[in-house]
Amino acid sequence: MMEPWILFTIGAAAFQTLRFTLHKVLSLGGLTSTGSTLARFAYALPFAALAAVLYLGPAPGAWPEIAPAFWAYAGIGALGQILATICVVALFETRNFAVGITFKKTEVIQTAILGLIVLGEVVSPGGWLAILLGLGGVLLLSETPGLAGRWWQRIGPREVALGLGSGFFFAFSGVGFRGATLAIGAEDPLSRALLALVIVTAAQSLALTLWMGLRDRAGLAAVWAARRQGVWLGLASMAGSACWYSAFTLQQAAYVQAMGQIELIFSMMVSALVFRERITRRELGGIGLLTLSILALLVLL
């Protein structure tokens, strides 16, 4: 039987693929990168609050205790997630859906390094083997059909900045959220996950609403106008985040992110079935390497 953190991670990857699909639809519908990011948090907040109340009880005083370290880790994770989401949504304007997700996946190695520096979590040799196999799959998937030259010759400066930036900030958010969930006094991983999710999502929604209220009121109005699609984005975001947070309470962030590369396989399916983007033999080889890396995680950890 699979360990719970693996099941949570697979669920998170599936919901995240759905969320980024909705992000692309919303960005094509006129929302800016910041507006699409706000929609993700704002429309997720009611669902997260309802889930927390139903699971933890209606009296916040009975909820688990929060250690002071939680606020620092949660702040790091919240800011990292905001910036990462803005970067990856902006990537959709320059590359196709699957390649946008591919650039984001530089987060795995960055998470392993940050996890060691910030939390002192060491990745095993087997874990590094799985991560490197996954990196090989990512590089294969970075080859876009129909364009001349190697992939590293075709990436413009903006794409480099957005791709590496999204991976860097997602790595920060993963390590921050793991530290935050470990600072909550509860044995049940879902209790930790839901409490952290409500607090972080509320802070993110408030911060982005204030920012857009000052800098982009038209964009803020567009977020409200997109509420019919935004509700579905919020629901997918809440479900995915709850799964990610639960996985982070049970396993090192680097291993969770490495297992989460299964999202790339899901995204290739979306590219082919939803956006009608052709999958090449090279990309199939990349999927094969990613699958091998996931199997290595299951066997070697």
C-alpha positions in Angstrom: 0.0 0.0 0.0 1.3 3.5 -0.9 2.4 5.8 1.9 0.0 8.6 2.7 2.4 11.3 1.6 2.6 9.8 -1.9 -1.2 9.6 -2.2 -1.5 13.3 -1.1 1.2 14.3 -3.6 -0.5 12.5 -6.5 -3.8 14.2 -5.6 -2.0 17.6 -5.3 -0.4 17.2 -8.8 -3.8 16.3 -10.4 -5.5 19.3 -8.8 -2.6 21.5 -9.7 -2.8 20.5 -13.3 -6.5 21.4 -13.3 -5.7 24.7 -11.6 -3.0 25.7 -14.2 -5.4 24.7 -17.0 -7.9 27.1 -15.5 -5.2 29.7 -15.1 -4.4 29.5 -18.8 -8.1 29.8 -19.7 -8.4 32.9 -17.4 -5.3 34.5 -18.8 -6.5 34.1 -22.3 -9.8 35.6 -21.1 -8.1 38.9 -20.2 -6.9 38.6 -16.6 -3.4 39.7 -15.9 -0.8 37.4 -14.3 -1.4 39.2 -10.9 -5.2 39.1 -11.4 -5.2 35.4 -12.2 -3.0 34.8 -9.1 -5.4 36.8 -6.9 -8.4 34.8 -8.3 -6.6 31.6 -7.3 -6.3 32.7 -3.7 -9.4 34.7 -3.2 -11.8 32.1 -4.6 -10.0 29.4 -2.7 -10.4 31.1 0.6 -14.1 30.4 1.2 -13.6 26.7 0.4 -10.6 26.5 2.7 -12.4 28.2 5.5 -15.4 25.9 5.2 -13.2 22.8 5.1 -11.3 23.9 8.2 -14.5 24.6 10.1 -16.1 21.3 9.1 -12.9 19.3 9.9 -11.5 21.2 13.0 -14.8 22.4 14.5 -16.5 25.8 14.6 -14.6 27.1 17.7 -11.1 28.5 16.7 -10.1 28.2 20.4 -10.2 24.4 20.1 -7.9 24.4 17.0 -4.3 23.3 17.3 -1.7 25.6 18.9 0.6 27.5 16.7 4.3 28.0 17.5 5.9 31.4 16.9 8.1 29.9 14.1 5.0 29.3 12.1 4.6 32.9 11.2 8.0 33.3 9.7 7.8 30.1 7.7 4.2 30.8 6.6 5.3 34.3 5.5 8.1 32.9 3.4 5.9 30.3 1.9 3.0 32.7 1.2 5.2 35.3 -0.6 7.1 32.6 -2.5 3.8 31.1 -3.7 2.5 34.5 -4.9 5.6 35.4 -6.8 5.9 31.8 -8.3 2.3 31.8 -9.5 2.7 35.2 -11.1 5.8 33.9 -12.9 4.3 30.7 -14.1 1.0 32.3 -15.3 3.1 34.8 -17.3 5.0 31.9 -18.8 1.8 30.8 -20.5 2.0 34.0 -22.6 5.3 32.9 -24.1 5.3 29.1 -24.4 2.7 26.3 -24.7 1.0 24.8 -21.6 3.3 21.8 -21.1 6.5 23.7 -21.6 5.3 26.4 -19.1 4.9 23.7 -16.5 8.3 22.2 -17.4 10.2 25.4 -16.7 8.4 25.5 -13.3 9.8 22.1 -12.5 13.3 23.5 -11.8 11.9 23.8 -8.3 12.8 20.2 -7.4 16.5 20.6 -7.2 16.2 24.1 -5.8 13.9 22.7 -3.1 16.5 20.0 -2.1 19.1 22.7 -1.7 16.9 25.1 0.2 15.6 22.3 2.4 19.1 21.5 3.4 20.0 25.2 4.1 16.8 26.2 5.9 15.5 23.0 7.6 18.7 20.9 7.6 17.0 18.1 5.7 19.5 15.9 3.8 18.5 14.1 0.6 19.6 10.5 0.4 21.7 9.1 -2.5 18.6 7.3 -3.8 16.6 10.5 -3.6 19.2 12.4 -5.6 19.2 9.6 -8.2 15.4 10.0 -8.6 15.7 13.8 -8.8 18.4 13.6 -11.5 16.3 11.1 -13.5 13.4 13.5 -13.3 15.7 16.4 -14.4 16.6 14.4 -17.5 12.9 14.0 -18.2 12.3 17.7 -17.8 15.1 18.6 -20.2 13.6 16.2 -22.8 10.2 17.8 -22.3 11.7 21.2 -22.9 12.1 20.5 -26.6 9.2 22.2 -28.4 8.2 20.8 -31.8 8.3 23.0 -34.9 11.1 25.4 -33.8 14.6 25.4 -35.1 17.7 24.9 -32.9 18.3 23.4 -29.5 16.0 24.3 -26.6 18.7 26.3 -24.8 19.3 28.3 -28.0 15.6 29.2 -28.2 14.9 30.4 -24.7 14.7 34.2 -24.5 15.8 36.2 -21.5 12.3 36.7 -20.3 11.5 33.0 -20.4 14.7 32.2 -18.5 13.8 34.7 -15.8 10.2 33.6 -15.5 11.1 29.9 -15.6 13.9 29.9 -13.1 12.1 32.5 -11.0 9.0 30.3 -10.8 11.1 27.3 -9.8 13.0 29.3 -7.2 9.9 30.8 -5.6 8.0 27.5 -5.6 11.0 26.0 -3.9 10.9 28.7 -1.2 7.1 28.2 -0.8 7.5 24.4 -0.4 10.2 24.7 2.2 8.3 27.5 4.0 5.0 25.5 4.1 6.8 22.4 5.4 8.3 24.5 8.2 5.0 26.1 8.9 3.0 22.9 9.1 5.6 21.4 11.4 5.2 24.4 13.8 1.5 23.5 14.4 0.8 21.3 17.4 -1.3 18.5 15.9 -0.6 14.9 15.1 -3.1 14.7 12.3 -1.5 16.0 9.0 -4.9 17.2 7.6 -5.5 19.3 10.7 -2.1 21.0 10.2 -2.7 21.4 6.5 -6.1 23.0 6.8 -5.1 25.4 9.6 -2.0 26.5 7.7 -4.0 26.8 4.4 -6.7 29.1 5.9 -4.2 31.4 7.5 -1.8 31.6 4.5 -4.6 31.9 1.9 -6.3 34.7 3.9 -3.0 36.6 4.1 -2.3 36.2 0.4 -5.8 37.3 -0.7 -5.6 40.4 1.5 -2.1 41.4 0.3 -2.9 41.0 -3.4 -6.3 42.7 -3.0 -4.6 45.7 -1.4 -1.9 45.7 -4.0 -4.3 45.6 -6.9 -6.6 48.2 -5.3 -3.7 50.6 -5.2 -2.1 49.7 -8.5 -4.6 48.1 -10.8 -8.3 48.7 -10.0 -9.4 47.7 -13.5 -7.6 44.4 -13.0 -9.3 44.0 -9.6 -12.7 44.5 -11.2 -11.8 41.9 -13.9 -11.1 39.4 -11.1 -14.6 39.9 -9.8 -16.1 39.7 -13.3 -14.4 36.3 -13.8 -16.0 34.9 -10.7 -17.9 32.2 -12.5 -14.7 30.6 -13.7 -12.8 31.8 -10.6 -15.0 29.7 -8.3 -13.8 26.5 -10.1 -10.2 27.8 -10.0 -10.6 28.4 -6.3 -12.0 25.0 -5.6 -9.2 23.3 -7.5 -6.7 25.5 -5.8 -8.0 24.7 -2.3 -8.1 20.9 -2.9 -4.6 20.9 -4.4 -3.1 23.1 -1.6 -4.7 20.9 1.1 -3.0 17.9 -0.5 0.3 19.7 -0.8 0.3 20.9 2.8 -0.7 17.4 4.0 2.2 15.9 2.1 4.7 18.5 3.5 3.7 17.5 7.0 4.6 13.9 6.3 7.7 14.1 4.1 10.7 16.3 3.2 9.8 19.0 0.7 12.4 17.8 -1.8 10.8 14.3 -2.0 7.3 15.7 -2.2 8.3 18.0 -5.1 10.1 15.2 -6.8 7.1 12.9 -6.6 5.0 15.9 -7.7 6.7 15.8 -11.1 3.9 13.4 -12.1 2.1 16.6 -12.7 4.2 16.9 -15.9 2.6 13.7 -17.2 -0.8 15.1 -16.3 0.0 18.3 -18.1 1.1 16.6 -21.3 -2.3 14.8 -21.3 -4.0 18.2 -20.9 -1.9 19.6 -23.7 -2.9 16.9 -26.1 -6.5 16.4 -25.1 -7.6 20.0 -24.2 -5.3 22.4 -26.0 -4.6 20.0 -29.0 -0.9 20.4 -28.7 1.1 17.6 -30.4 3.3 15.3 -28.3 6.5 14.2 -29.9 8.7 11.1 -29.5 11.2 13.2 -27.5 8.4 14.2 -25.1 7.3 10.6 -24.8 10.9 9.8 -23.8 10.8 12.6 -21.2 7.6 11.1 -19.8 9.3 7.8 -19.6 12.3 9.2 -17.6 9.9 11.0 -15.3 8.0 7.8 -14.7 11.3 6.0 -14.0 12.3 8.8 -11.5 8.9 8.4 -9.7 9.4 4.6 -9.5 12.9 5.2 -8.1 11.4 7.3 -5.4 9.0 4.5 -4.5 11.7 1.9 -4.4 14.7 3.7 -3.0 13.2 5.8 -0.2 
